[in-house]
Amino acid sequence: MSGIALLSVLLFTILWGSLAIGAAALNLSGSVGYNYRSHAQTDGDKVISNQLEGSIKGSSYLWQPWFATAGGRLSVTLDSSDYDYSIGQQGKDAKIITGEFNLNVLPRSRAPFSLVFHASDSRVDTQSDNNLLVDSGQNYKTNRLDLRQSWVTAENHRFQGRFSKGRWTSDSDRYDDQNVGLEARLRFPNQTLTTTLNSQSTSFATTEKRKTENRLLDVDHFWRPTESLTIDSMFSLSNVDTSLQQPTLVEFDDTTVNTIQMSSFALWRSNSRLLTVNGGVRIADIDTDITDNAGGVFSTTVRGGAIYQFTKNFRGDVGASVGTNDDGQTQKDFNNLRMGGLYQSDLYEPFYDVTYQWYASGSIQRSDEVDEVKNSVLGRIGHNMERVWIAPLSSRLNLNLSQAVNQNKLSGDQSDTVTKIDHSASFGWNKSVKWISAYARLFIEDRRDIDDQDNAQQLFNFQLSGVLPLNRRSELNASMTAQRTRYGDLENIETTSGQIGYYHQRIFGVTNLGFRSDLNISKVSLSNGVDRSEWDNRLDYSIGLLDCSLSYRIIDREGDRSNLMLVRVTRRF
């Protein structure tokens, strides 16, 4: 029995069983509809589709709601499309059936069981007057079964077993996958232990005859012994085998990858919240075997650091990491040391309600990796100023100016000094009163290398948007963005986009007849950029359980114009 046939039997079993119990036990809904789609392009290509669709969905319970609940749905789509291309004509008739069945036993208990079965069947028949238009592999079926059994103890420990099996078949290939897993989550005061065991296998049965098996053991332990200290530890073990089931014309190497990972991370924060200390260790061992050619990498990393808030304005941090990578032939050791600080001034109001703040930050870093030593000193100092005006009619103006100087000095095996200066300014306006809203913002930025002016970068960005109600049932909305970017001596990049829309929820005074129109335009200055415009108009009408819609869209892409019309009629029940 096919998956769709089995779903149909299960769904109607629910319906008849519910009717035997009583009408109150059955929830039934669905819809039937018709869709018409026409897509025409300026080069003469045209596609016309007629589509019938229907769906039914039901849910009920068996004996009592606490004992078992069941539900299912079945959808059928019949599509007939005609393609009129410059190279020939083609017709396609498609039948798509999808369904799902779910069963929940003891859903409100400590040991709930769930079953979900999903299936789909797609069949495409093609008629063509041109041998160039040949379709293959368009008929396919999918089936998937998911089983889950859970158990929750009185101490709130949770155990779960799961099994899933799926198959995808087409005219040319078949794909199978299976997954079996166990999970245990143990909750204790101040700690949680989670263990996951999973085994997954996938195979391509027709073309490559290839099979992959993936086995995973994952253990995670979270512990909070005190209010200030947390420790998160993890252990992971995985095995991945990929093999060829039968000889083929294409050479394929069997591979095996074994991975072991262990890590632990600790975080401590003082009661005063002034000092934070963190540290961790990670060990990883990866072994690879490709047709008797073995290899692998063993790595260890130890990290630690601290942050201390000396005052409300100044904080400092230190950090260090050491580790090694060994591939069996060479061993590469590395270590990094860092010390830094940040100072932020108080907010000042020097004049006319202007707020001003300055800041300075710096760091010293040393890294030693593969016999290459790098020392760097990074400093940054900057300031910013902001002014806010509250204007009449619920309007607000905002001006922000900022400036910063950065210098990075490298020494050791590589020596260099880079000094950059950044300037930025933004001016914004927004208004919000009742249903009216408007927003405008101008942003300008300049970044340049003092020693290399050819590396200058400039950005200009302007945004404008707003919503204007015309009456209680209609509104007008619009937005625009213009941006210009310059990178040194390269070509300037200019992009512009705009949108304007109109909405009326009762057009022509007809109840439940809504109209929406949206126009979107975008342009870009790059030679390989694409200018695009799209005008979408849509009518929606509902009366009782009947929904109707008509949409017409005009799309222009670099002069290549296409028209798309869609008609939809749906009756719900």
Beta strands, then each sheet from edge to edge (+ up, - down):
strand 1: 26-41
strand 2: 46-62
strand 3: 68-85
strand 4: 88-105
strand 5: 113-128
strand 6: 140-152
strand 7: 158-170
strand 8: 174-188
strand 9: 191-204
strand 10: 210-223
strand 11: 229-244
strand 12: 255-269
strand 13: 275-290
strand 14: 293-309
strand 15: 314-326
strand 16: 331-344
strand 17: 355-369
strand 18: 372-391
strand 19: 395-412
strand 20: 416-433
strand 21: 436-449
strand 22: 452-471
strand 23: 474-487
strand 24: 493-504
strand 25: 513-524
strand 26: 532-543
strand 27: 546-557
strand 28: 560-572
sheet 1: 1+ 2- 3+ 4- 5+ 6- 7+ 8- 9+ 10- 11+ 12- 13+ 14- 15+ 16- 17+ 18- 19+ 20- 21+ 22- 23+ 24- 25+ 26- 27+ 28- 1+
end
